[in-house]
Amino acid sequence: VTTYELILVGFGRVGRRFKGLLDEKRAFLKREGIDVRVAGVVTRSHGCTSGGRPTPFHGTDTVIDLIARSRAAAREGRLVLVETTTLDIARGEPATTHVRAGLAGGAHVITANKGPAAFAYQALSKAARLAERRFLFEGAVMDGVPVFNLVRETLPGVNVSGFRGVINTTTNYMLTAMEGGATFAGALAEMQAAGIAEADASLDVDGWDAAAKTAALANALLDARITPHQVEREGITPGSGRRAAEARRSKRRLKLIASAGRAGDRVTARVALEELPGDDLLASVEGPQNAIVLQTDLVGEIAIVQRGSGLTQTAYALLSDLTTIARARPGARATLRPPPTAPARRSPSPSRRRTR
Ligand SMILES: NC(=O)c1ccc[n+]([C@@H]2O[C@H](COP(=O)([O-])OP(=O)(O)OC[C@H]3O[C@@H](n4cnc5c(N)ncnc54)[C@H](OP(=O)(O)O)[C@@H]3O)[C@@H](O)[C@H]2O)c1
């Protein structure tokens, strides 16, 4: 068993749920040869908690100090920086700096924040390769449902040439609710109460969250070099509710579709309201569901549908990234699932025997 030291940068809804999941999945992690120890937690308003008393927050320097204190684990490839700070759509910071600092200090980095892959995927991947560490971000798109892992781990040699998807839960839920007569404000309030809308809800309704995910997908799957600001973008407005209801009456569905495609050297990416025919797979993606259709050269189109989303799924993405890191370690344990525990067999009762 290898003890991984975790530095948690950001400890809000996702960070706390991840910490809880580590406890709940302790037996699974042990079977994978993973033990974890939280070396420190950094948040903006609580500063740094590591061992003894909390120390004040001095921005990225606090994170760099904490990494430096875990030198032995870093040298041995056992240090993992878990980045779950708030998304900043202007520049993808401070998350991108945290990822860079983690890799430079010898840590693997896993994150649910879209910023780093959306703004600096190529540079951070290169830094990870040079440092012989991993930079993983499964939770950035469709929570714990494998999209990046699916392509990276299970589709060797396959080129992804494009994708289309419904990848923002808040706006899809709102469009579905407004088709049924809900108001824009009412539907948004429901998503905020469920903890699904971003802290700044304009990131969702103005299409920024979808644009960040589109950039992350295009950078990682299509080898693009774009930021969310280069994604053509549209959001939803109260008027979209009327359009959605009209579309539904004519057996069509209004959806906020994220898409990207490569043609030669050029990658184009956009987030736009589209009226889909009823038999389009994406037309049936209801409420809080998400889906993405990947276009590939060798296996045609692959659709991944997520029927429900939430904090546990996002936290699971971090757990799966941690497992990916551990499985790549030389001498890692076999990754086959153990057989399910068979229910205890009871001999049939005499009365049963008679009726058979
Ligand atoms: N919630 C979801 O369902 C979901 C799903 C997929 C992806 N994500 C992504 O996961 C990330 C975390 O989401 P969340 O819902 O957990 O957010 P959250 O509850 O708002 O928590 C954010 C955390 O980041 C900390 N933080 C913010 N700026 C910081 C800085 N400069 N340095 C250090 N810590 C900082 C906050 O600390 P203070 O509280 O002390 O300010 C807080 O602990 C976001 O990037 C989000 O886009 C979330």
The ligand as an SDF file (V2000), in Angstrom:
LIG
                    3D

 48 52  0  0  0  0  0  0  0  0999 V2000
  -20.4790   21.9770   -7.5810 N   0  0  0  0  0  0  0  0  0  0  0  0
  -20.5190   21.1680   -8.6210 C   0  0  0  0  0  0  0  0  0  0  0  0
  -21.4780   20.3960   -8.7880 O   0  0  0  0  0  0  0  0  0  0  0  0
  -19.3590   21.1290   -9.6100 C   0  0  0  0  0  0  0  0  0  0  0  0
  -19.4310   20.2200  -10.6860 C   0  0  0  0  0  0  0  0  0  0  0  0
  -18.3440   20.1390  -11.5690 C   0  0  0  0  0  0  0  0  0  0  0  0
  -17.2580   20.9810  -11.4040 C   0  0  0  0  0  0  0  0  0  0  0  0
  -17.2450   21.8930  -10.3700 N   0  0  0  0  0  0  0  0  0  0  0  0
  -16.0890   22.7640  -10.2220 C   0  0  0  0  0  0  0  0  0  0  0  0
  -15.4220   22.4200   -9.0090 O   0  0  0  0  0  0  0  0  0  0  0  0
  -14.8450   23.5970   -8.4350 C   0  0  0  0  0  0  0  0  0  0  0  0
  -15.3250   23.7200   -6.9980 C   0  0  0  0  0  0  0  0  0  0  0  0
  -16.7260   23.8370   -6.9650 O   0  0  0  0  0  0  0  0  0  0  0  0
  -17.4930   23.9580   -5.5750 P   0  0  0  0  0  0  0  0  0  0  0  0
  -18.9250   23.7970   -5.8970 O   0  0  0  0  0  0  0  0  0  0  0  0
  -16.8610   23.1130   -4.5510 O   0  0  0  0  0  0  0  0  0  0  0  0
  -17.1990   25.5080   -5.2140 O   0  0  0  0  0  0  0  0  0  0  0  0
  -17.3520   26.2050   -3.7880 P   0  0  0  0  0  0  0  0  0  0  0  0
  -18.2690   25.4350   -2.9030 O   0  0  0  0  0  0  0  0  0  0  0  0
  -17.6490   27.6330   -4.0720 O   0  0  0  0  0  0  0  0  0  0  0  0
  -15.8830   26.0880   -3.1410 O   0  0  0  0  0  0  0  0  0  0  0  0
  -14.7750   26.7380   -3.7050 C   0  0  0  0  0  0  0  0  0  0  0  0
  -13.6160   26.6240   -2.7390 C   0  0  0  0  0  0  0  0  0  0  0  0
  -12.4870   27.2610   -3.3290 O   0  0  0  0  0  0  0  0  0  0  0  0
  -11.8880   28.1310   -2.3710 C   0  0  0  0  0  0  0  0  0  0  0  0
  -11.1870   29.2060   -3.0640 N   0  0  0  0  0  0  0  0  0  0  0  0
  -11.6810   30.1270   -3.9150 C   0  0  0  0  0  0  0  0  0  0  0  0
  -10.6870   30.9130   -4.3760 N   0  0  0  0  0  0  0  0  0  0  0  0
   -9.5430   30.4630   -3.8090 C   0  0  0  0  0  0  0  0  0  0  0  0
   -8.1750   30.8420   -3.8770 C   0  0  0  0  0  0  0  0  0  0  0  0
   -7.7910   31.8700   -4.6360 N   0  0  0  0  0  0  0  0  0  0  0  0
   -7.2750   30.1400   -3.1710 N   0  0  0  0  0  0  0  0  0  0  0  0
   -7.6520   29.1200   -2.3800 C   0  0  0  0  0  0  0  0  0  0  0  0
   -8.9320   28.7000   -2.2550 N   0  0  0  0  0  0  0  0  0  0  0  0
   -9.8560   29.3740   -2.9630 C   0  0  0  0  0  0  0  0  0  0  0  0
  -13.0440   28.6080   -1.5140 C   0  0  0  0  0  0  0  0  0  0  0  0
  -12.5380   29.0760   -0.3010 O   0  0  0  0  0  0  0  0  0  0  0  0
  -13.3550   30.1210    0.6210 P   0  0  0  0  0  0  0  0  0  0  0  0
  -14.6940   29.4890    0.8610 O   0  0  0  0  0  0  0  0  0  0  0  0
  -12.5150   30.2140    1.8340 O   0  0  0  0  0  0  0  0  0  0  0  0
  -13.4610   31.3820   -0.1870 O   0  0  0  0  0  0  0  0  0  0  0  0
  -13.8370   27.2900   -1.3770 C   0  0  0  0  0  0  0  0  0  0  0  0
  -13.2600   26.4920   -0.3570 O   0  0  0  0  0  0  0  0  0  0  0  0
  -15.2450   24.7650   -9.3250 C   0  0  0  0  0  0  0  0  0  0  0  0
  -14.1900   25.0610  -10.1950 O   0  0  0  0  0  0  0  0  0  0  0  0
  -16.4430   24.2370  -10.0880 C   0  0  0  0  0  0  0  0  0  0  0  0
  -16.5720   24.8390  -11.3560 O   0  0  0  0  0  0  0  0  0  0  0  0
  -18.2670   21.9660   -9.4700 C   0  0  0  0  0  0  0  0  0  0  0  0
  1  2  1  0
  2  3  2  0
  2  4  1  0
  4  5  1  0
  4 48  2  0
  5  6  2  0
  6  7  1  0
  7  8  2  0
  8  9  1  0
  8 48  1  0
  9 10  1  0
  9 46  1  0
 10 11  1  0
 11 12  1  0
 11 44  1  0
 12 13  1  0
 13 14  1  0
 14 15  2  0
 14 16  1  0
 14 17  1  0
 17 18  1  0
 18 19  2  0
 18 20  1  0
 18 21  1  0
 21 22  1  0
 22 23  1  0
 23 24  1  0
 23 42  1  0
 24 25  1  0
 25 26  1  0
 25 36  1  0
 26 27  1  0
 26 35  1  0
 27 28  2  0
 28 29  1  0
 29 30  1  0
 29 35  2  0
 30 31  1  0
 30 32  2  0
 32 33  1  0
 33 34  2  0
 34 35  1  0
 36 37  1  0
 36 42  1  0
 37 38  1  0
 38 39  2  0
 38 40  1  0
 38 41  1  0
 42 43  1  0
 44 45  1  0
 44 46  1  0
 46 47  1  0
M  CHG  2   8   1  16  -1
M  END
$$$$
